[in-house]
Each structure stands twice: as structure tokens, then as C-alpha cells.
């Protein structure tokens, strides 16, 4: 645990008692604060009471009759758009500072004990729309494989205040969502990574501009020593321009999978499966990504470039990073190769819950036997029509199976309804060189509680197939 500093004898309110909220409350209490808490769920409140937490309904005036020095809110709770949560509205009306666990982490991370360290710990933060989790996990994996002390947390894995106080020379790698960067009152990463930007969470940010502004705070207000920025969208190019003092400023490392970046001080690109690092107009390293099974497709090659650049920024060598790429297994449910049976590759991309993610998965493979369907979204899979030529046959499951069948047209397909039937049919029909790809382009809630359970069921069925 990282105790929160400068809160002794203060009364701090915590809104939301999920994983991050409970960790925040514990870290505040460890730092000497008196904690009062609230959650909208009666079940969660009952559990919190059994754990000894003091509850007060922060949505009502009565709770605010006592002195409250700050309100710490969990990331999923709206603080501005579409409307502030009633408890946050109370704090805003009374001028009580509102923060989150990320802000508390950055103000509490460094301690006097660092004076005895040979190398101060550093923090790498990863944000963006797509690829954050894979990039974060890949950076952590590379550091670990290279023998560097490292921890990973934030929006992936461990809550930031549940991390251990850092050791000498340690690198902490955090995935940060726009919900987290938007509100944090302190942001001081040593290296900040921006993967890409596409529309998401529009209701929480009041539109695309607000969404980008939330991401931009990590850079413009965080003041990192080095910025790794994907520049394949206008927002990335704008951000890189803002953070640098000219094209040769190597404090900004530009990343692209769409073309060579000429005339810049430091860049990392990937084209036709080859990663290249460029410094002041000279190529200094190259890595063949085509055989890295944990990083299939152009979208994962972008993640590889961002992770490579971040690791170079903290002093790792190209060969160390290349060796770690080869041992990276990928994240569960994200273009994860789970088996190869009789020359047929089986890939679990249950996280592909929308057409954008499914398109990236389809572009990563050839000769695809596609398992798709579930609780479909507006427009179905019509936007994927340009990729239907990559599909040998589709096996359609769940609520949207028949709607998807109509949109597939002449593309070979079969409505099979269930995952069991889809896996069985694909196994019976697949030929060596085929890839059986679970990329549903749908939410899971018609048949599964979440995409993880869907992916786990798929993996279990594949594991039971005869070899």
C-alpha cells in the first residue's frame, strides 16, 4: 500500500467503494485521515459496514454539516457530464476539493526514503483510446524480462494506491483512462504514452473535444520528461507539436504504423511487420514483428512501437526489448492465440465487443473462420463489409445471429446459436492454415455476464478438442 501523505487529522470523504474506492479509503486511513464513505449500492454499503467503514449519505446536506476537507471519487462516477453525481455536486457547491486516487498517488508516491536510492523510481503512464492495456502490459513485461524492478496498475490489475512503495530504480507502469486523467489534481509521470484517439465516452466528456482534453492533461499538465505519442490521427500530431520545441526535439518520440516519419529527432514506426527506430534521420534499430504471436496485426504493431519507445526512454536497449517481445503471450481475450491444432490457429478476441475492434482482429489474420454474434449494437456488422473477403466462413451465435446473417450476404456463414456449436463446427471444417477467430463485434450480455466469461468459455471448449 502507498499511504496518502499530507492528510493527517483531515476528514476525507470517499465516493464509490469498488476495488479502487476501498483501496483509496485504506490508504487515506493509513496516512492519518478520518474517512467517511458512500456508495449508491445498498449491497456494497452493507459490505463496507462489515469491514468497519463509517458511512454517510454524501448526496444529502446533513452529511456535509461536519467539516469535510476533500472528496475522493471513483473513476466511473460522473463529475461533470452528463451531470455531476449528487455527492460531487454537493462538494462543488461548497468548494470542497474533488480528486481521485490517481491524484493522491502522484502526490504521495515520492518519499524521503528515496534520498538513499541510487536511482529514483520512475512512472510510465499510458493513455489513449485503443491498445492501452496491451501497451501497458507489454511495457511491464519488457521491464521484467530485462531484470528491472517494476509494478503495473491503474486501470489494469492493481489499484494505484494498492501498489507497494517503490524500490530503488523501480519503474511503475500505469494504464490511465480518460476518467482518471480528467479529474486528477496531480499528474507527474516521467514518461507519458498516447496510443491513439477514436470516439469513446462522449457522454462523459461532452463530445470529442472534451475527451481529447482529458487525455491531453496527462501531457500538458503532467509535464513528463519524455512523451511517446501516436501521430496517425490529427489529435496525436497536434499533441506532439504542443509538447515539442521543434521537429528535432527528442523529448517527443513519435509513433506511426502508417508511414515513415522523416525529419524528426526521434521516431518509432512499423511497416509491413518491421519495427524501426530512427534518431536524427538515421535508423538505429529494426525488429521483425511478424513472428511475434502475442502481437498480431497492425494495431498490435502500434502497441509494440509505443512500448518499445517507452522502454527506450527509460534506458533499455533494442536487443533487450526484442527478446522480451518474443516471450510476450498477449493479454487474455485480446487477439490471444490459445492453441494450434492440426495447423489451425485458435484466437480469442472476446474483447472485440464493437465493430472497430472486430475490424482490427479481422485485419490481423488470413483464412478466417469467424465466430461472431451476441448482443449487437446499432448498425450491426455492416461497417465490416470490406473485410468479409478475409472470412472463409462465419459461425454466428447469440441474439444477433440472424441479423448478422442477413448482413453477411454471399459470405459463407451458418447460424449455430451457441459457442459450443460454433467451436465444434469450426473444428470439423477448418483446414491447415486457417485461423478460427472469436471476435464477436457484440456485447456478451445475452449469453454471458461479461466478455471475460465468454472468452473463458471459448478457451475451455478449445482446450477440450481432440489433438
N, C-alpha and C positions, 0 to 999 in steps of 0.2 A: 504494500500500500504506500502511496505517496501522500503524507499528511498535508493538508492545506495550511499555508502559512498566513500570518497576519490576521487571524480570526479569533484570537483569544478573547474571551469574555463578550463576544458578539452573539446575537441571536440571528441565526440564518434559517430561512425557510427553503425547503426543498419541494418542488412540484414535480410529481411523477416518481413512482417507486418501482420502476422496472430495474433491469440489470444496472444501467448507468446511474440511476437515481439512488439506489441503495448503496452503491459504491461511493457515490458523492457524499451521501449522508455520513457514512462511516469515516471517510477521510476528513470531513469537516469536524466531526466529533473528536477524531484523533488529534486535530490541530487546536483543540480547546474551545470550539464553538458550542453553543447550545442550539440544538437542531429541532425545529418543528417541521412537520411534513404533511403532505396531502397527495392523494391520488383519486382520480374520478371513479375508479373501480372499487366497489364495496369489498370484493373478494381480496384485492390487493391490500386495502386498508386493514382488513382483518388480519392478514398475514403479517403486516408491519407491526400491528399492535402486539402480536405474539412474540415478535422479535424485540420489543421494548421501545419502539419509536413513539414519540409524542406526536399526536395528530391534531390538526386544527384545520377547519374548513376555510382555506385561503380565498375562496370565492366570495366570502361574506365579510362585511365590515367588522364584525366582532373579533375576528382573528387578528385584525390589524390595530386593535386598540392597544396592544403591547408594542414595545419597540421592536421592529424588525430591521436589521441592518442591511440585508440583501436577500434577493430571491434567486435561487438557482433552479433552472428549469431543464427538463429532459428535452432532447432534440426533436422528438416527434410532436411536441406541443406548439401550436401556432402562437407567435408572439407579435405578429403584425398583420399579415394577410392569411386567409381571407378576413379574419378578425382576431384580435388578441384573445387568448383564453381568459375567462373572467378573473382568475387569480393574477395573471400578468397585467390585466387592465387595472386591477387594484394597485399593483406596485407602480405602474406607470403614472397613475393619477396622484400617487403620494410621493413620487420622486425617489422611490426605493430602487437602488441599482439592481438590474436584472442581468444575470450572467449564466454560463453553463459550465459543465465540467471541463471543457477544453480551456476556457479562460482561467479556471482555477489551476489546471495542470501547468500552464505556462508560467503562471506567477509563482508556483510552488516548486517547480522542477529543480532549479539550481539551489544548492545549499552551501553553507560554509565548509562542509566536508570536502568540497571539490578542490579546496586550496592544496590538499595533499596529493591530488591526482597528477600524473604525468601528462595525460591527455584529457581535456574536458569532454564530457559526454556531448553528443550532438543529437539533433532531432531532424528526421526527414519526414515531411508531410506530403501526402498525395491527395489531390482532389481532381475534379473533372466529372464528366457525365458517365462515360463508359470506361471499363478497364481498371477502375480504382483498386478493386480488391485484388485482382491478379497482379497488378503492378506492385502493390504494397507487399503481397506475399512473396513475390519474386525478389524484390529488394532484400527482404528479410532472409530469404533462402540463400541468396548470394553472399550476404554478410556472414551468415552462419557457416556456410561451406568454406569461406575464406578464413575462418577461425576468429572472426571479430565478435566480441560480446554484443548481443543485440536482443531487443524485445520488440514485439509487434502488438498494436492495439488500436483503439479508437473505434471506428465504425466496423471493424473486423476483429473478431476474437475478444480480447480483454479490454474492459473499460479503462480509460487512461489513468484514472486515479487508483485502479487496482493493480497497475504495474508496480514492479519493485523499484525502489530507489536505484538509480543507475550506478554501474561500476565504472572504474577508470577506463576511459576510452570507449565506452559503450555507445552504440547507435540505436536510438529508439525510432521505429518506423510506424507512423500513424496514417491510417486512412481517415480522411475527413470529408463528410458530406456537406452540402450547401447549408443544411440545417445547423450544422455545428459551426461552420466558419462565419455564418451570418451574424451570430449573436455574441460570440466570444469576445470578452473585453480585453484579452491579452492574446496575441498571436506572434510568436517569435521563433519560427523554425530556422534552422541553419540551412537546410535545403528544402525548397518547395517545388512540387511537381504538379503540373497541369496537363492532364492527358488529352482532353478534347472537350467539345461542348456540343450538345444537341438538346432540343427542348425536353424539359422534365420539371416536375414540381411547379408548374406555372401558377397554380392557385396559392402556393405558399410564398411565392416571391413577387406576385403582382405582374408577372409577364417575364419575357426573355431577358429584358434589361436588368430586372431585379435579381434574376437567377445568376446571370453573369457577374453582377456586382457582388453577390455573396461569395462566389469563388475568388474574385479579384482581391477581396480583403486579405486573403492569406499572403498575398504578394505585396500589395500597395501599403498595407498597414503592418504586415509581418516583417518586412524588411529583411528577407533571407540573404545570406551571403551568396548563395547560388540559386538560380532559377532554372528549372528544366521545363520547357514549355512546348507542347504540341502546337504546331503552326499550320495545320491543314485546314483550319477554319479561320474566318476573319477575326473572331474574338481572340484566338491564340496569337495571331500576328499582331494585333493591337496590344495585347498584354506584353508580348516580348519587346515591342517597341517602347512601351512605357517603362519597362524595368531596365533597359539598357541605355548607355550613353552614346550609342552608335553601333554600326554593324559589327565592328571588331571587338566590342566589349564582351569578353569571355565569361563574365559573371552570368550571362544568359546562354544556356545551351538549348538550341532549337532542335526540335524533333519532328521528322516527317516520314510518312510512308508513301507520299505521292510524288516526290521528285527530289532531285539533288538541290541542296541549299548552297548556292555559290555566294562568296563574298562575305561570309560571316566568320567571327572569331572562333566559334566552337559550335559544331552541329553533329547530330547522330541521325542517320537515315537508314531506311530499309527498302530495298527494291529487289524484286524477283527472288526474295528469300535470303538476301545477303545484307547484313547489318554493316554499316561503315561509319567510322568516326573520323571527322575532319577537324583539324586545328589550323587556323590561319591559312586556309587554302591548300593544305596538304593532308592526304589521307594517312592516318596513323595506326589504324586497326581495321580489321574486317573479320566478321564471323558468319559462317554459313548456318542459317537457322532452319534450313529445310528439313533436316533430320531430327529436330528437337520435338519429340512427340508431345511434350507438355505445353507447347506454344504453337498450335496450328493456325494458319490463316493470317491474313494481313492485319487484322485487328490485334492479334496476339503479337505480331511482329512490332506493332506500335508500342505495345506494353513492354516488349523486350528492349526497345530503344530507350524508353523513358527510364526503365530500371537500370539499364547499362549506364546511362548518363548520370543518374543519381549516385550510383556506386563509384563511378569515376570521380565524381565531385567530392567524395569522402576518401579518396586516395587508393582505391583498388585498381589493380592492373587489368588490362584486357584479357589476358590468359586466365586469370583467376575467375573472371566473370564468365568467360566461355565455358570453363569446366563446370561451373555451377549451373549454367543453362541446361547442360546435358542431363543433370540429375533432378531437374525440376519436374515434378509429376503433374503440375497444374492443380487448380482448385476443384474441389468436388462440385459437380453439376455445371461446370463451365468448360465446354469443349474438352471434357475429360475422357481420355482413352481408358476404358476399363477392361478391355480384353481384345485379344486377337485369336480367332478360332477358325482354323482351316483357311487362312489367308483373308479372312473377313475381319475388318476393324469395327469395334463397337464403341460408340462415343456417346457419353452422357452430357447433354447440354440442356438439362431441365431448367436452368436459369433463364433460358431464352423464352421469356414469357410474353414477348411482343414481336412484331414483325421485324423491327430494326435488328434486334438481337438474333432472330432466326436467320435473317439475311446474311449476317456475318458468319454464322455457322455454316450455312449452305455454300458460301463462297470459299470456305476453308477446305472443302473436300470434293472429290470426284466420285462418279458412280454411286450415288447416294440412294440408299433405301431409307426413306424419311418417315419417322414416326412423329405425327403431328396431331394436334387437337387438344381439346379441353374446354375451358370456358373462354370462348372467343371474345375479341374486342372489336370495336367499330371498324368496319371495312374488311374484316376477316383477313384473308391472306392474298387479296388481290394485288397488293403492292409487291408481292414476291414473284409475280408472273415472269419477270425477266430471268429468274433463277430456276424456273421449272425444268429447263433443259438439262440441268445438272442432276435431276432426280430420275433414277431408274424406275422407282415405284414408291408411292406413298401409302402408308398404313395409318388410317385415320381413327382416332379414339375420341371418346368423350362427347360432351354436349354439342360441340360444333362440327362433329364429323361429317354430317350430311351437307351442311353449308359449305364446308371446305371442299367436299367432293364436287359440288357444282362449280366452284371457282377453279378447280384444277383442270377442268375441260378434258382435253385429249391426253393429258399426262397420266400414265398408268397409275391407278390407285385402287384401294379396297377399303371399305368401311368395316372395321373389325371391332369397334366399340371399346375394347379393354386392352390394357397394357399386356396382359398375358397372351391374348390372341395376336397382338402386334409382334411381340418378340418371337412367338412360335412361327408365325407366317414368314417373317423376315429371315429367321434361321433356316427355314425349309427352302427358301428361294434364293438366298444370297449366293453369289459366286465369288471365288477368289479375286481380290482386287476391289471388291465392293466395300463401302462403309455404311453400316447401319447407324443412323444418326437420330437420337432423340433430341429434337429442337421444336417444342410444341407450338410456339408462336401464340400461346394462350396462357391464361392463368390456370391454376390447378384445382380451384376450389369446387369444381363439380364432382371430382373423384378423390381428391387428396386434400389434407389440411394446408399444405404448402408445397412449394416446388421442391424442397429438400426431400420430403417423403416420396414424391413422385420419382425423383431421381434414384432414391434408395431402392424403391420397388423395382425399377428398371434394372439397376445393377444386380440386385438379388436374383432376378429372373435370368439374366445373362450368366451369372456365376453358376446357375444350376443346369445350364445347357451341356449336352454331351460334348466331350472334346474328341 
